[in-house]
Amino acid sequence: MKCPYCGSENVEAVKSWEMPKKGYMVTHYRCKNCGGRFNYYVGKGKRFVLRTRLKR
């Protein structure tokens, strides 16, 4: 997994949860390099990242 902010692979999973009505499994990550936070969604044959916050 790469950070969408800085491209670093030094990220850690903070927590995971399921969205059964939407059909997704979500994992919240934090980048140890820049502090950026983002969610990784998997389900319905799709995988995508949504940025949530860049630590300043």
Sequence and secondary structure as in RCSB ss.txt:
>XXXX:A:sequence
MKCPYCGSENVEAVKSWEMPKKGYMVTHYRCKNCGGRFNYYVGKGKRFVLRTRLKR
>XXXX:A:secstr
   TTT  S EEEEEEEEETTTTEEEEEEEETTT  EEEEEEETTEEEEEEEE   
